[in-house]
């Protein structure tokens, strides 16, 4: 298509879409309007920023949207008029569009606790919290946490999901004594079973993070120099700051006010179109087949599909969600969880359930195999088989006969169970970078095209630019490519 594409949201989804559109031929204008006053940044890396491992320059997304893209950070869209095909900004500017894309993301949930909201009629607002109470969602949130953590010795984190544990680990890495309060009986209940949650809690305890499980908060008391969290048990926990990591809610206000179909998120079809064919939605705010994403990999996949459709590069492109792999890779913790591990009929002969627990080493592994295919897994701790497990899950290929090797990371003879992780034996279709869906074959083709360093390969494929957990694998493949004869390299 030609004309103007206006993207509302300059986060990881909106910035990637702008880049994808610009990379394709065509005569079009691209405008990106972002409410946050920064250039796009990688939210996945905020926990590393919190831990002091990186600075803000390393959080910024390195890929430019492209020459000719009009990027306007610090501009909030206040209304969408589908009939007039315009958006209105907080600067009273009316901007016309030929196609509009809502990439408005989500916002942190603030629980309606006494001490956080002035009264029951007032909706919780993350921007109006006491100074020592902060949500953990944005770069500005991270700055506020770091400001509150200056000189602090203790911290509370409300929420033991993925984001809460990243915040807790980041603060613990700065030397703070951290306590996590979680209403469920084990941590990360959406991804882990109780046994894995127990091992994770024990591992965190050794890293300076104490878990208070199966208890809810009933009130918050914020004073100039401390915060007190009252629990349903009557216990009162006091700390120098409180981080709220209680989940997120899709930003759907603009879509709802414009009359678009909205359920939990903005309803979209396989082409990412909303109920108005001139308006699309991607990322955290979009609801596809009844599901919200909340992860970077599907958001970037949606951006790629939408760019193909809008530019005519592939008018038949359709978004097909892939089963996600959740990674928590912080200092001292290595966790991968994937697939469906809900209880099944144990009498079903085609279902195999295997598990291994070693709390002393912080290791837990569980596999579910159905009809010789891996349908779910949890890998916690240092397990060399994790790469192979992820590949088997992604590709849906039959699992090896030596189940113990997959579970423990070593065969009965003591040899590694992960020959697939050797670059020479790894199939080209094996996904190396989950966030950007980069297979090994793409890295090989990039090397054949002239890339000779990790930096050049990353620039060409975007591998490692999401969560960064595939960095070692990418470096290993590039090193292997640099040492073998080109004739040996399969592609």
C-alpha positions in Angstrom: 0.0 0.0 0.0 1.0 3.6 -0.4 0.0 6.6 1.7 0.6 7.2 5.4 0.9 4.4 8.1 0.5 5.8 11.6 1.7 3.6 14.4 0.5 4.5 17.9 3.1 3.2 20.3 6.9 3.4 20.2 7.7 0.3 22.2 9.2 -3.0 21.1 6.2 -3.9 18.8 5.7 -0.4 17.2 9.4 0.2 16.6 9.9 -3.2 15.0 6.9 -2.7 12.7 8.3 0.7 11.6 11.6 -1.1 10.8 9.9 -3.9 9.0 7.8 -1.5 6.9 10.8 0.6 6.0 12.9 -2.4 5.0 10.4 -3.2 2.2 9.9 -1.4 -1.1 7.1 1.0 -1.6 6.1 4.6 -1.5 4.7 5.2 1.9 5.1 7.5 4.9 5.5 6.1 8.3 4.8 8.0 11.5 5.4 6.6 15.0 3.8 8.3 18.0 5.1 7.2 21.4 3.7 8.4 24.7 7.0 7.7 26.5 9.6 10.5 26.1 12.4 8.1 25.1 13.5 6.3 22.0 12.4 2.6 21.9 14.1 0.3 24.4 14.2 -3.4 25.3 11.9 -4.0 28.2 13.4 -7.5 28.6 16.7 -6.0 29.6 15.3 -3.7 32.4 16.1 -6.4 35.0 19.7 -6.2 34.0 19.6 -2.5 34.3 18.1 -2.8 37.7 20.9 -5.2 38.7 23.5 -2.7 37.5 24.9 -5.1 34.8 24.2 -2.6 32.0 23.5 1.1 31.6 20.6 2.8 29.8 22.5 3.1 26.5 22.5 -0.7 26.4 18.8 -0.9 26.9 18.0 1.2 23.9 17.0 -0.8 20.8 20.0 -0.5 18.5 18.1 -0.9 15.2 17.0 2.4 13.8 13.5 2.6 12.4 15.0 3.8 9.1 15.6 7.0 7.2 12.3 8.7 6.4 10.4 7.4 9.4 8.8 10.2 11.4 9.3 9.2 15.0 7.7 11.4 17.7 8.4 10.3 21.3 6.6 12.1 24.1 3.4 12.5 22.0 0.3 10.9 23.5 -2.7 10.0 21.2 -5.9 11.0 23.0 -8.5 10.0 20.4 -9.0 7.9 17.2 -11.7 8.9 14.7 -12.2 5.9 12.3 -14.8 7.8 10.3 -12.4 10.7 9.6 -9.4 8.4 9.6 -7.6 10.7 12.0 -5.9 10.6 15.4 -5.7 13.5 17.8 -2.7 14.1 20.1 -2.3 15.7 23.5 -0.8 18.7 21.5 -4.2 19.2 19.8 -2.7 18.0 16.5 -5.0 16.1 14.2 -3.1 13.6 12.0 -4.6 11.7 9.1 -3.8 8.1 8.3 -4.4 5.7 5.5 -3.8 2.8 7.8 -3.5 3.0 11.6 -1.7 0.5 13.8 -2.3 0.3 17.5 0.8 -0.9 19.4 -0.2 0.6 22.7 1.1 -2.2 24.8 -0.1 -2.7 28.4 0.2 -1.0 31.7 1.1 -2.2 35.2 -1.7 -3.3 37.5 -1.9 -1.5 40.8 -3.9 -3.6 43.3 -6.7 -1.6 45.0 -5.2 -1.8 48.5 -5.7 0.8 51.2 -2.7 3.1 51.1 -2.4 2.9 47.3 -5.7 4.4 46.3 -7.4 7.4 48.0 -10.9 5.8 48.0 -12.8 2.9 46.4 -14.2 5.1 43.7 -10.7 6.0 42.4 -9.0 3.7 39.9 -5.4 2.9 40.9 -2.9 5.0 39.0 0.8 3.8 38.6 1.8 7.5 38.2 0.4 8.6 41.5 1.9 6.2 44.0 3.8 7.1 47.2 7.5 7.8 46.5 8.7 4.5 47.9 6.1 2.4 46.1 6.9 1.7 42.4 5.5 -0.5 39.6 8.0 -2.3 37.4 7.1 -2.0 33.8 8.8 0.9 32.0 12.2 2.6 31.9 10.8 5.4 34.0 9.7 2.8 36.6 13.2 1.4 36.6 14.6 4.9 37.2 12.3 5.4 40.1 13.2 2.0 41.6 16.9 2.9 41.4 16.3 6.3 42.9 14.4 4.7 45.8 17.0 2.0 46.2 19.8 4.5 46.7 20.9 4.0 50.2 18.3 1.3 50.8 19.0 -2.0 52.5 15.7 -3.8 52.2 13.0 -4.2 49.5 9.6 -5.8 49.2 8.2 -7.2 45.9 4.5 -7.8 45.6 4.1 -10.6 43.0 6.1 -13.7 42.4 5.6 -14.1 38.6 8.3 -13.7 36.0 8.5 -9.9 36.2 8.4 -9.8 40.0 11.3 -12.3 40.3 13.3 -10.4 37.7 12.9 -7.2 39.9 13.7 -9.2 43.1 16.8 -10.7 41.6 17.9 -7.3 40.2 17.6 -5.6 43.6 19.3 -8.5 45.4 22.2 -8.2 43.0 22.6 -4.7 44.3 23.0 -6.0 47.8 19.5 -5.4 49.1 17.7 -7.9 51.3 14.5 -8.7 49.3 11.3 -10.4 50.2 8.7 -11.5 47.7 5.0 -11.8 48.6 2.9 -14.0 46.4 -0.7 -15.0 46.8 -0.2 -18.5 45.3 1.4 -21.5 47.0 4.4 -21.5 44.6 6.3 -19.0 42.4 5.6 -18.5 38.7 2.5 -20.7 38.9 1.6 -20.0 35.2 4.8 -21.6 34.0 5.9 -23.9 36.9 4.5 -26.8 38.9 4.7 -26.8 42.7 7.9 -28.9 42.8 9.7 -26.5 40.4 8.4 -23.5 42.3 9.8 -24.9 45.6 13.3 -25.5 44.1 13.2 -22.0 42.6 12.3 -20.5 46.0 15.2 -22.3 47.6 17.6 -21.1 44.9 16.3 -17.5 45.4 16.8 -17.8 49.1 20.5 -18.5 48.5 20.7 -15.3 46.5 19.1 -13.1 49.1 15.5 -13.3 48.1 13.0 -14.7 50.7 9.5 -15.8 49.5 6.3 -15.4 51.5 3.9 -17.7 49.7 0.1 -18.4 49.8 -0.6 -15.0 51.4 -2.2 -11.8 50.2 -1.5 -8.2 51.0 -4.3 -6.3 52.7 -2.9 -2.8 53.1 0.1 -0.6 52.4 1.5 2.0 54.7 3.9 4.4 53.1 6.0 6.9 55.1 8.8 9.1 53.9 11.5 6.7 54.9 9.9 3.2 54.8 7.0 1.1 53.5 4.9 -1.4 55.5 3.0 -4.2 53.8 0.3 -5.8 55.9 -0.6 -9.4 55.1 -3.8 -11.3 55.5 -2.1 -13.4 58.2 -1.7 -10.2 60.2 2.1 -10.1 59.7 3.6 -6.7 58.9 6.6 -6.5 56.6 8.6 -3.3 56.6 11.2 -2.2 54.0 12.8 0.8 52.4 10.8 0.3 49.1 8.0 -1.7 47.6 7.9 -2.9 44.0 4.5 -3.8 42.6 4.7 -6.6 40.0 1.1 -7.7 40.1 0.6 -8.2 36.3 -0.4 -6.0 33.4 -3.5 -4.9 31.6 -3.7 -4.2 27.8 -4.1 -0.6 26.9 -7.4 -0.7 25.1 -8.9 2.7 25.9 -8.3 4.3 22.5 -9.7 1.3 20.7 -12.8 1.0 23.0 -13.6 4.8 22.6 -13.3 4.5 18.8 -15.9 1.7 18.8 -13.5 -1.2 17.9 -14.2 -4.7 19.1 -12.5 -5.1 22.5 -12.6 -8.0 24.9 -9.6 -8.4 27.2 -7.6 -6.9 24.4 -8.2 -5.4 21.0 -9.7 -8.2 18.9 -7.7 -9.0 15.7 -7.8 -11.6 13.0 -5.0 -13.6 11.4 -4.0 -10.5 9.4 -3.9 -8.5 12.6 -6.9 -6.4 11.5 -9.3 -5.0 14.0 -13.1 -4.7 13.4 -12.2 -1.7 11.3 -10.2 -2.9 8.2 -8.1 0.4 8.2 -6.9 -0.3 11.8 -4.6 -3.0 13.0 -3.3 -3.9 16.4 -0.1 -5.8 17.5 1.7 -6.6 20.6 0.5 -6.7 24.2 -2.7 -4.8 23.4 -3.9 -7.3 20.7 -6.1 -10.3 21.3 -5.8 -13.0 18.7 -8.0 -16.1 18.9 -9.0 -15.2 22.4 -5.4 -15.0 23.6 -3.1 -12.2 24.7 0.6 -12.5 24.2 2.6 -10.4 26.7 5.9 -11.7 25.2 8.3 -10.1 22.7 8.6 -13.1 20.3 4.9 -13.1 19.2 4.9 -9.2 19.1 7.8 -9.3 16.7 6.2 -12.1 14.7 3.0 -10.0 14.4 5.0 -7.0 13.2 6.6 -9.1 10.5 3.3 -10.5 9.3 1.6 -7.1 9.3 4.4 -5.5 7.4 4.2 -8.3 4.7 0.4 -7.7 4.4 0.5 -3.9 4.4 3.3 -3.6 1.8 2.0 -6.3 -0.4 5.2 -8.2 0.1 3.1 -11.2 1.0 -0.6 -10.4 0.9 -1.4 -14.0 2.0 0.8 -13.8 5.2 -1.1 -14.8 8.3 -0.1 -14.7 11.9 0.1 -18.2 13.4 1.0 -18.2 17.1 3.8 -20.5 18.2 3.9 -22.1 21.7 6.1 -19.8 23.7 9.2 -20.7 25.7 9.5 -18.7 28.9 13.1 -17.9 30.0 14.2 -16.5 33.4 18.0 -16.2 33.0 19.3 -14.0 35.8 22.5 -14.3 37.8 22.4 -17.7 39.6 19.2 -18.8 37.9 18.6 -20.5 34.6 15.0 -21.5 33.8 13.2 -22.6 30.7 9.5 -23.5 30.8 7.4 -24.5 27.8 4.2 -26.2 26.7 1.3 -27.8 28.6 1.9 -29.5 31.9 -1.6 -29.6 33.2 -2.6 -33.0 34.8 -3.6 -35.8 32.4 -5.0 -39.2 32.8 -2.0 -41.2 34.1 -3.5 -44.4 32.6 -3.1 -43.0 29.1 -0.3 -45.2 27.6 0.8 -42.6 25.1 1.7 -40.1 27.8 5.0 -40.2 29.6 5.8 -38.0 32.6 9.4 -37.8 33.8 10.9 -35.6 36.5 14.0 -35.2 38.5 14.7 -33.0 41.5 17.9 -32.0 43.2 17.2 -29.1 45.6 20.7 -29.0 46.9 22.0 -28.1 43.4 19.0 -26.0 42.6 18.1 -28.4 39.8 14.6 -29.5 38.6 13.6 -31.1 35.3 10.3 -32.3 34.1 9.3 -33.6 30.7 5.9 -34.5 29.2 6.0 -36.7 26.1 2.9 -37.6 24.2 3.1 -40.0 21.3 6.9 -39.6 21.2 6.7 -35.8 21.0 7.7 -33.4 23.7 4.6 -31.3 24.6 5.8 -29.6 27.8 8.9 -29.2 29.9 10.5 -27.4 32.8 14.2 -27.1 33.0 15.6 -25.3 36.1 19.2 -25.1 37.0 22.4 -25.9 35.1 21.3 -28.6 32.7 23.2 -29.0 29.4 20.2 -30.6 27.8 18.1 -27.5 27.8 19.0 -26.5 24.2 18.1 -29.9 22.9 14.8 -29.9 24.9 13.8 -26.5 23.4 14.7 -27.7 19.9 12.6 -30.8 20.3 9.7 -28.8 21.6 9.9 -26.2 18.8 10.2 -28.7 16.0 7.8 -31.4 17.2 10.3 -34.1 16.3 10.4 -37.5 18.0 12.4 -37.6 21.2 15.4 -39.8 21.6 15.0 -43.2 23.2 17.3 -42.3 26.0 14.9 -40.3 28.1 17.3 -40.1 31.1 19.8 -38.3 28.9 17.2 -35.6 28.2 16.1 -35.3 31.8 19.5 -35.3 33.5 21.6 -33.8 30.7 23.9 -36.8 30.5 23.7 -40.3 29.1 24.2 -43.4 31.2 27.9 -43.6 30.1 28.5 -40.1 31.4 28.6 -38.4 28.0 26.7 -35.3 27.1 23.1 -35.8 26.1 23.2 -32.9 23.8 24.9 -33.7 20.5 22.3 -31.6 18.7 23.9 -28.6 20.3 27.1 -29.2 18.4 26.8 -26.7 15.5 27.9 -29.4 13.0 25.0 -31.7 13.9 22.4 -29.1 14.7 19.7 -29.1 11.9 19.3 -25.9 9.9 15.7 -25.6 11.0 16.6 -25.5 14.7 15.6 -22.2 16.3 18.6 -20.5 17.9 17.0 -17.2 18.8 13.5 -17.6 20.2 12.6 -13.9 20.3 13.3 -13.3 16.7 12.7 -16.8 15.4 16.2 -17.1 13.9 17.1 -20.7 12.8 20.6 -22.0 12.5 20.2 -22.0 8.7 19.8 -18.2 8.7 23.0 -17.7 10.6 24.8 -20.0 8.1 23.4 -18.1 5.2 24.5 -14.8 6.8 28.0 -16.1 7.2 28.1 -17.3 3.6 27.0 -13.8 2.5 30.0 -12.3 4.1 29.4 -11.7 7.8 32.4 -12.8 9.8 31.8 -11.6 13.3 29.1 -11.9 15.9 28.4 -8.2 15.6 27.8 -8.6 11.8 25.7 -11.6 12.2 23.5 -9.9 14.9 23.1 -6.9 12.7 21.9 -9.0 9.8 19.6 -11.4 11.6 18.7 -9.6 14.9 19.6 -12.8 16.8 20.4 -12.0 20.5 18.6 -8.7 20.4 15.6 -9.9 22.5 16.3 -11.5 25.9 19.9 -12.2 24.9 19.9 -15.8 26.3 20.9 -17.2 22.9 24.2 -15.1 22.8 26.4 -18.1 23.7 24.7 -20.3 21.1 25.2 -17.6 18.4 28.8 -17.1 19.3 29.4 -20.8 19.2 27.9 -21.1 15.7 29.9 -18.2 14.4 33.1 -19.6 15.9 32.4 -23.0 14.4 31.7 -21.4 11.0 35.0 -19.5 11.3 37.0 -22.8 11.8 35.4 -25.2 9.4 35.9 -25.4 5.6 33.0 -23.8 3.7 32.3 -27.2 2.1 31.5 -28.7 5.5 28.9 -26.1 6.3 25.5 -27.4 5.6 22.8 -25.0 4.5 
